[in-house]
């Protein structure tokens, strides 16, 4: 995948990514409330299961769009590609506006470099 293609996928996924981040925050708050008080303004166990199902569905959609999901919190998406004849992963990390990093496929996140 070319970098421009990977960036276009992120743009296309942005509404789903934003929804994923909101749902993940709701799930964390809901679980904390239930653990501390047994109740939450966000609901109960049924809502936990519903949010979890939605998050897993979103992760599947990210993968279907060509992303490798490398992290859940923070959300980390890698897109296979090639740069100068070398296999790389275009790397998008939660908080990034667009893909501005890559790393060799064998180097991992620690090997990230600016594009």
MARDONU-961901 format. One record per atom (N, C-alpha, C): x, y, z; residue in one letter; residue number from 1; chain; atom name. Coordinates in Angstrom, 1 decimal, decimal comma, always signed. Layout:
<rs>
R       X       Y       Z  rest   nr  kette  atom
R       X       Y       Z     A  NUM      A    CA
...
</rs>
This chain:
<rs>
R       X       Y       Z  rest   nr  kette  atom
R    +0,9    -1,2    +0,0     X    1      A     N
R    +0,0    +0,0    +0,0     X    1      A    CA
R    +0,9    +1,2    +0,0     X    1      A     C
R    +0,6    +2,2    -0,8     X    2      A     N
R    +1,3    +3,5    -0,9     X    2      A    CA
R    +0,9    +4,3    +0,3     X    2      A     C
R    +1,8    +5,2    +0,7     X    3      A     N
R    +1,4    +6,1    +1,8     X    3      A    CA
R    +0,2    +6,9    +1,6     X    3      A     C
R    +0,0    +7,4    +0,4     X    4      A     N
R    -1,3    +8,2    +0,1     X    4      A    CA
R    -2,5    +7,3    +0,3     X    4      A     C
R    -2,4    +6,0    -0,1     X    5      A     N
R    -3,5    +5,1    +0,1     X    5      A    CA
R    -3,8    +4,9    +1,5     X    5      A     C
R    -2,8    +4,7    +2,3     X    6      A     N
R    -2,9    +4,5    +3,8     X    6      A    CA
R    -3,5    +5,7    +4,4     X    6      A     C
R    -3,1    +6,9    +4,0     X    7      A     N
R    -3,7    +8,1    +4,6     X    7      A    CA
R    -5,1    +8,2    +4,2     X    7      A     C
R    -5,5    +7,8    +3,0     X    8      A     N
R    -6,9    +7,9    +2,6     X    8      A    CA
R    -7,8    +6,9    +3,4     X    8      A     C
R    -7,2    +5,8    +3,7     X    9      A     N
R    -8,0    +4,8    +4,6     X    9      A    CA
R    -8,2    +5,4    +5,9     X    9      A     C
R    -7,2    +6,1    +6,5     X   10      A     N
R    -7,4    +6,7    +7,8     X   10      A    CA
R    -8,5    +7,8    +7,7     X   10      A     C
R    -8,5    +8,6    +6,7     X   11      A     N
R    -9,5    +9,6    +6,5     X   11      A    CA
R   -10,9    +9,0    +6,4     X   11      A     C
R   -11,0    +7,9    +5,7     X   12      A     N
R   -12,3    +7,2    +5,5     X   12      A    CA
R   -12,7    +6,6    +6,8     X   12      A     C
R   -11,8    +6,1    +7,6     X   13      A     N
R   -12,1    +5,4    +8,9     X   13      A    CA
R   -12,3    +6,4   +10,0     X   13      A     C
R   -12,0    +7,7    +9,8     X   14      A     N
R   -12,0    +8,7   +10,9     X   14      A    CA
R   -13,3    +8,7   +11,7     X   14      A     C
R   -14,5    +8,7   +11,1     X   15      A     N
R   -15,7    +8,6   +11,9     X   15      A    CA
R   -15,8    +7,4   +12,8     X   15      A     C
R   -15,4    +6,2   +12,2     X   16      A     N
R   -15,4    +5,0   +13,0     X   16      A    CA
R   -14,4    +5,0   +14,1     X   16      A     C
R   -13,2    +5,6   +13,8     X   17      A     N
R   -12,2    +5,7   +14,8     X   17      A    CA
R   -12,7    +6,6   +16,0     X   17      A     C
R   -13,3    +7,8   +15,7     X   18      A     N
R   -13,8    +8,7   +16,7     X   18      A    CA
R   -14,8    +8,0   +17,6     X   18      A     C
R   -15,7    +7,2   +16,9     X   19      A     N
R   -16,7    +6,5   +17,7     X   19      A    CA
R   -16,1    +5,4   +18,5     X   19      A     C
R   -15,1    +4,8   +18,0     X   20      A     N
R   -14,4    +3,7   +18,8     X   20      A    CA
R   -13,8    +4,4   +20,1     X   20      A     C
R   -13,1    +5,5   +19,9     X   21      A     N
R   -12,5    +6,2   +21,1     X   21      A    CA
R   -13,5    +6,6   +22,1     X   21      A     C
R   -14,7    +7,1   +21,7     X   22      A     N
R   -15,8    +7,4   +22,6     X   22      A    CA
R   -16,3    +6,2   +23,3     X   22      A     C
R   -16,5    +5,1   +22,6     X   23      A     N
R   -17,0    +3,9   +23,2     X   23      A    CA
R   -16,0    +3,3   +24,1     X   23      A     C
R   -14,7    +3,3   +23,8     X   24      A     N
R   -13,7    +2,8   +24,7     X   24      A    CA
R   -13,7    +3,6   +26,0     X   24      A     C
R   -13,8    +4,9   +25,9     X   25      A     N
R   -13,9    +5,7   +27,2     X   25      A    CA
R   -15,1    +5,4   +28,0     X   25      A     C
R   -16,3    +5,2   +27,3     X   26      A     N
R   -17,5    +4,8   +28,0     X   26      A    CA
R   -17,3    +3,5   +28,7     X   26      A     C
R   -16,7    +2,6   +28,0     X   27      A     N
R   -16,5    +1,2   +28,6     X   27      A    CA
R   -15,6    +1,3   +29,9     X   27      A     C
R   -14,6    +2,1   +29,8     X   28      A     N
R   -13,7    +2,2   +30,9     X   28      A    CA
R   -14,4    +2,9   +32,1     X   28      A     C
R   -15,2    +3,9   +31,9     X   29      A     N
R   -16,0    +4,6   +32,9     X   29      A    CA
R   -17,0    +3,6   +33,5     X   29      A     C
R   -17,7    +2,9   +32,6     X   30      A     N
R   -18,7    +2,0   +33,1     X   30      A    CA
R   -18,2    +0,9   +33,9     X   30      A     C
R   -17,1    +0,3   +33,5     X   31      A     N
R   -16,4    -0,7   +34,3     X   31      A    CA
R   -16,0    -0,2   +35,7     X   31      A     C
R   -15,4    +1,0   +35,7     X   32      A     N
R   -14,9    +1,6   +36,9     X   32      A    CA
R   -16,1    +1,8   +37,9     X   32      A     C
R   -17,2    +2,4   +37,4     X   33      A     N
R   -18,4    +2,6   +38,2     X   33      A    CA
R   -18,9    +1,3   +38,8     X   33      A     C
R   -19,0    +0,3   +37,9     X   34      A     N
R   -19,6    -0,9   +38,4     X   34      A    CA
R   -18,7    -1,6   +39,4     X   34      A     C
R   -17,4    -1,5   +39,3     X   35      A     N
R   -16,5    -2,1   +40,2     X   35      A    CA
R   -16,6    -1,3   +41,6     X   35      A     C
R   -16,7    +0,0   +41,5     X   36      A     N
R   -16,7    +0,8   +42,7     X   36      A    CA
R   -18,1    +0,9   +43,4     X   36      A     C
R   -19,1    +1,0   +42,6     X   37      A     N
R   -20,4    +1,2   +43,3     X   37      A    CA
R   -21,5    +0,2   +42,9     X   37      A     C
R   -21,2    -0,6   +41,9     X   38      A     N
R   -22,2    -1,6   +41,4     X   38      A    CA
R   -23,3    -1,0   +40,5     X   38      A     C
R   -23,1    +0,3   +40,2     X   39      A     N
R   -24,1    +0,9   +39,3     X   39      A    CA
R   -23,4    +2,1   +38,6     X   39      A     C
R   -23,9    +2,5   +37,4     X   40      A     N
R   -23,4    +3,5   +36,7     X   40      A    CA
R   -24,5    +4,3   +35,9     X   40      A     C
R   -24,2    +5,5   +35,7     X   41      A     N
R   -25,2    +6,3   +34,9     X   41      A    CA
R   -25,2    +5,8   +33,4     X   41      A     C
R   -24,1    +5,0   +33,1     X   42      A     N
R   -24,0    +4,5   +31,7     X   42      A    CA
R   -24,7    +3,1   +31,5     X   42      A     C
R   -25,2    +2,5   +32,6     X   43      A     N
R   -25,9    +1,3   +32,5     X   43      A    CA
R   -25,2    +0,2   +33,4     X   43      A     C
R   -25,4    -1,0   +33,0     X   44      A     N
R   -24,9    -2,2   +33,7     X   44      A    CA
R   -24,2    -3,2   +32,9     X   44      A     C
R   -24,3    -4,4   +33,2     X   45      A     N
R   -23,6    -5,5   +32,5     X   45      A    CA
R   -24,0    -5,6   +31,1     X   45      A     C
R   -25,3    -5,4   +30,8     X   46      A     N
R   -25,8    -5,5   +29,4     X   46      A    CA
R   -25,1    -4,4   +28,6     X   46      A     C
R   -24,9    -3,2   +29,1     X   47      A     N
R   -24,3    -2,2   +28,3     X   47      A    CA
R   -22,8    -2,4   +28,2     X   47      A     C
R   -22,2    -3,1   +29,2     X   48      A     N
R   -20,8    -3,5   +29,0     X   48      A    CA
R   -20,6    -4,4   +27,8     X   48      A     C
R   -21,5    -5,4   +27,8     X   49      A     N
R   -21,4    -6,4   +26,7     X   49      A    CA
R   -21,7    -5,7   +25,3     X   49      A     C
R   -22,6    -4,8   +25,3     X   50      A     N
R   -22,9    -4,1   +24,1     X   50      A    CA
R   -21,8    -3,3   +23,6     X   50      A     C
R   -21,1    -2,5   +24,5     X   51      A     N
R   -20,0    -1,7   +24,1     X   51      A    CA
R   -18,8    -2,6   +23,6     X   51      A     C
R   -18,6    -3,7   +24,4     X   52      A     N
R   -17,5    -4,6   +23,9     X   52      A    CA
R   -17,8    -5,1   +22,5     X   52      A     C
R   -19,0    -5,5   +22,2     X   53      A     N
R   -19,4    -6,0   +20,9     X   53      A    CA
R   -19,1    -4,9   +19,9     X   53      A     C
R   -19,5    -3,7   +20,2     X   54      A     N
R   -19,3    -2,6   +19,2     X   54      A    CA
R   -17,8    -2,4   +19,0     X   54      A     C
R   -17,0    -2,4   +20,0     X   55      A     N
R   -15,5    -2,2   +19,9     X   55      A    CA
R   -14,9    -3,3   +19,0     X   55      A     C
R   -15,3    -4,6   +19,3     X   56      A     N
R   -14,7    -5,7   +18,5     X   56      A    CA
R   -15,2    -5,6   +17,0     X   56      A     C
R   -16,4    -5,1   +16,8     X   57      A     N
R   -16,8    -4,9   +15,4     X   57      A    CA
R   -16,0    -3,8   +14,7     X   57      A     C
R   -15,7    -2,7   +15,5     X   58      A     N
R   -14,9    -1,7   +14,9     X   58      A    CA
R   -13,5    -2,2   +14,6     X   58      A     C
R   -12,9    -3,0   +15,5     X   59      A     N
R   -11,6    -3,5   +15,2     X   59      A    CA
R   -11,6    -4,4   +13,9     X   59      A     C
R   -12,7    -5,1   +13,8     X   60      A     N
R   -12,8    -5,9   +12,5     X   60      A    CA
R   -12,9    -5,1   +11,3     X   60      A     C
R   -13,6    -4,0   +11,4     X   61      A     N
R   -13,7    -3,0   +10,2     X   61      A    CA
R   -12,4    -2,4    +9,9     X   61      A     C
R   -11,6    -2,1   +10,9     X   62      A     N
R   -10,3    -1,5   +10,7     X   62      A    CA
R    -9,4    -2,5    +9,9     X   62      A     C
R    -9,5    -3,8   +10,3     X   63      A     N
R    -8,7    -4,8    +9,7     X   63      A    CA
R    -9,2    -5,0    +8,2     X   63      A     C
R   -10,5    -5,0    +8,0     X   64      A     N
R   -11,1    -5,2    +6,7     X   64      A    CA
R   -10,6    -4,0    +5,8     X   64      A     C
R   -10,3    -2,9    +6,3     X   65      A     N
R    -9,9    -1,7    +5,5     X   65      A    CA
R    -8,4    -1,8    +5,2     X   65      A     C
R    -7,7    -2,8    +5,8     X   66      A     N
R    -6,3    -2,9    +5,5     X   66      A    CA
R    -5,4    -2,6    +6,6     X   66      A     C
R    -5,9    -2,3    +7,8     X   67      A     N
R    -5,1    -1,9    +8,9     X   67      A    CA
R    -4,7    -3,2    +9,7     X   67      A     C
R    -3,5    -3,2   +10,3     X   68      A     N
R    -3,2    -4,1   +11,3     X   68      A    CA
R    -3,3    -3,4   +12,6     X   68      A     C
R    -4,2    -3,9   +13,5     X   69      A     N
R    -4,5    -3,3   +14,8     X   69      A    CA
R    -3,4    -3,8   +15,7     X   69      A     C
R    -2,5    -2,8   +16,1     X   70      A     N
R    -1,4    -3,2   +17,0     X   70      A    CA
R    -1,6    -2,8   +18,4     X   70      A     C
R    -2,6    -1,9   +18,7     X   71      A     N
R    -2,9    -1,5   +20,0     X   71      A    CA
R    -4,3    -1,0   +20,2     X   71      A     C
R    -4,9    -1,2   +21,4     X   72      A     N
R    -6,2    -0,9   +21,7     X   72      A    CA
R    -6,4    +0,4   +22,4     X   72      A     C
R    -5,4    +0,7   +23,3     X   73      A     N
R    -5,4    +1,9   +24,2     X   73      A    CA
R    -4,0    +2,2   +24,5     X   73      A     C
R    -3,4    +3,1   +23,8     X   74      A     N
R    -3,9    +3,9   +22,7     X   74      A    CA
R    -4,1    +3,0   +21,4     X   74      A     C
R    -5,0    +3,5   +20,6     X   75      A     N
R    -5,3    +2,8   +19,3     X   75      A    CA
R    -4,1    +3,0   +18,4     X   75      A     C
R    -3,6    +1,9   +17,9     X   76      A     N
R    -2,4    +1,9   +17,0     X   76      A    CA
R    -2,7    +1,1   +15,8     X   76      A     C
R    -2,7    +1,7   +14,6     X   77      A     N
R    -2,9    +1,0   +13,4     X   77      A    CA
R    -1,7    +1,1   +12,5     X   77      A     C
R    -1,3    +0,0   +11,9     X   78      A     N
R    -0,3    -0,1   +10,9     X   78      A    CA
R    -0,8    -0,6    +9,6     X   78      A     C
R    -0,3    +0,0    +8,5     X   79      A     N
R    -0,7    -0,4    +7,2     X   79      A    CA
R    +0,5    -0,9    +6,4     X   79      A     C
R    +0,5    -2,1    +5,9     X   80      A     N
R    +1,7    -2,6    +5,2     X   80      A    CA
R    +1,9    -1,8    +3,9     X   80      A     C
R    +3,2    -1,6    +3,7     X   81      A     N
R    +3,6    -0,9    +2,5     X   81      A    CA
R    +5,0    -1,1    +2,1     X   81      A     C
R    +5,5    -0,3    +1,2     X   82      A     N
R    +6,9    -0,4    +0,8     X   82      A    CA
R    +7,5    +1,0    +0,6     X   82      A     C
R    +8,7    +1,1    +1,1     X   83      A     N
R    +9,5    +2,4    +0,9     X   83      A    CA
R   +10,9    +2,1    +0,5     X   83      A     C
R   +11,3    +2,6    -0,7     X   84      A     N
R   +12,6    +2,4    -1,2     X   84      A    CA
R   +13,0    +0,9    -1,3     X   84      A     C
R   +12,0    +0,1    -1,7     X   85      A     N
R   +12,3    -1,4    -1,8     X   85      A    CA
R   +12,3    -2,1    -0,5     X   85      A     C
R   +11,9    -1,5    +0,6     X   86      A     N
R   +11,9    -2,1    +1,9     X   86      A    CA
R   +10,5    -2,3    +2,4     X   86      A     C
R   +10,2    -3,4    +2,9     X   87      A     N
R    +8,8    -3,6    +3,5     X   87      A    CA
R    +8,7    -2,8    +4,8     X   87      A     C
R    +7,7    -1,9    +4,8     X   88      A     N
R    +7,5    -1,0    +6,0     X   88      A    CA
R    +6,0    -1,1    +6,4     X   88      A     C
R    +5,8    -0,5    +7,6     X   89      A     N
R    +4,4    -0,4    +8,1     X   89      A    CA
R    +4,2    +1,1    +8,3     X   89      A     C
R    +3,2    +1,7    +7,6     X   90      A     N
R    +2,8    +3,1    +7,8     X   90      A    CA
R    +2,1    +3,1    +9,1     X   90      A     C
R    +2,5    +3,9   +10,0     X   91      A     N
R    +2,1    +3,8   +11,4     X   91      A    CA
R    +1,2    +5,0   +11,8     X   91      A     C
R    +0,0    +4,7   +12,2     X   92      A     N
R    -0,9    +5,8   +12,8     X   92      A    CA
R    -1,2    +5,5   +14,2     X   92      A     C
R    -1,0    +6,5   +15,1     X   93      A     N
R    -1,2    +6,3   +16,5     X   93      A    CA
R    -2,3    +7,3   +16,9     X   93      A     C
R    -3,1    +6,9   +17,8     X   94      A     N
R    -4,2    +7,7   +18,3     X   94      A    CA
R    -3,6    +9,1   +18,7     X   94      A     C
R    -4,3   +10,1   +18,2     X   95      A     N
R    -3,8   +11,5   +18,4     X   95      A    CA
R    -3,2   +12,1   +17,2     X   95      A     C
R    -2,7   +11,2   +16,3     X   96      A     N
R    -2,1   +11,7   +15,0     X   96      A    CA
R    -3,2   +12,2   +14,1     X   96      A     C
R    -3,0   +13,3   +13,4     X   97      A     N
R    -4,0   +13,8   +12,5     X   97      A    CA
R    -3,9   +13,0   +11,2     X   97      A     C
R    -2,8   +12,5   +10,8     X   98      A     N
R    -2,6   +11,7    +9,6     X   98      A    CA
R    -1,4   +10,8    +9,9     X   98      A     C
R    -1,1    +9,9    +8,9     X   99      A     N
R    +0,1    +9,1    +9,0     X   99      A    CA
R    +1,3    +9,9    +8,7     X   99      A     C
R    +2,2   +10,1    +9,7     X  100      A     N
R    +3,5   +10,8    +9,4     X  100      A    CA
R    +4,7   +10,0    +9,9     X  100      A     C
R    +4,4    +8,7   +10,2     X  101      A     N
R    +5,5    +7,8   +10,7     X  101      A    CA
R    +5,4    +6,5   +10,0     X  101      A     C
R    +6,6    +5,8    +9,9     X  102      A     N
R    +6,6    +4,5    +9,4     X  102      A    CA
R    +7,7    +3,7   +10,2     X  102      A     C
R    +7,7    +2,4   +10,1     X  103      A     N
R    +8,9    +1,7   +10,6     X  103      A    CA
R    +9,0    +0,4    +9,8     X  103      A     C
R   +10,2    -0,1    +9,7     X  104      A     N
R   +10,4    -1,4    +9,0     X  104      A    CA
R    +9,5    -2,4    +9,7     X  104      A     C
R    +9,1    -3,4    +8,9     X  105      A     N
R    +8,2    -4,4    +9,4     X  105      A    CA
R    +8,9    -5,2   +10,5     X  105      A     C
R   +10,2    -5,3   +10,4     X  106      A     N
R   +10,9    -6,2   +11,4     X  106      A    CA
R   +11,5    -5,3   +12,6     X  106      A     C
R   +11,2    -4,0   +12,6     X  107      A     N
R   +11,8    -3,2   +13,7     X  107      A    CA
R   +10,8    -2,8   +14,7     X  107      A     C
R    +9,5    -2,8   +14,4     X  108      A     N
R    +8,4    -2,5   +15,4     X  108      A    CA
R    +8,4    -1,0   +15,7     X  108      A     C
R    +7,5    -0,7   +16,6     X  109      A     N
R    +7,2    +0,6   +17,0     X  109      A    CA
R    +8,4    +1,4   +17,4     X  109      A     C
R    +9,3    +0,8   +18,1     X  110      A     N
R   +10,6    +1,4   +18,5     X  110      A    CA
R   +11,4    +2,0   +17,4     X  110      A     C
R   +11,2    +1,4   +16,2     X  111      A     N
R   +12,0    +1,8   +15,0     X  111      A    CA
R   +11,2    +2,9   +14,2     X  111      A     C
R   +10,2    +3,5   +14,8     X  112      A     N
R    +9,5    +4,5   +14,0     X  112      A    CA
R   +10,4    +5,6   +13,5     X  112      A     C
R   +10,1    +6,1   +12,3     X  113      A     N
R   +10,8    +7,2   +11,7     X  113      A    CA
R    +9,8    +8,1   +11,0     X  113      A     C
R   +10,1    +9,4   +11,0     X  114      A     N
R    +9,2   +10,3   +10,3     X  114      A    CA
R    +9,3   +10,1    +8,8     X  114      A     C
R    +8,2   +10,2    +8,1     X  115      A     N
R    +8,1   +10,0    +6,7     X  115      A    CA
R    +8,8   +11,2    +6,0     X  115      A     C
</rs>
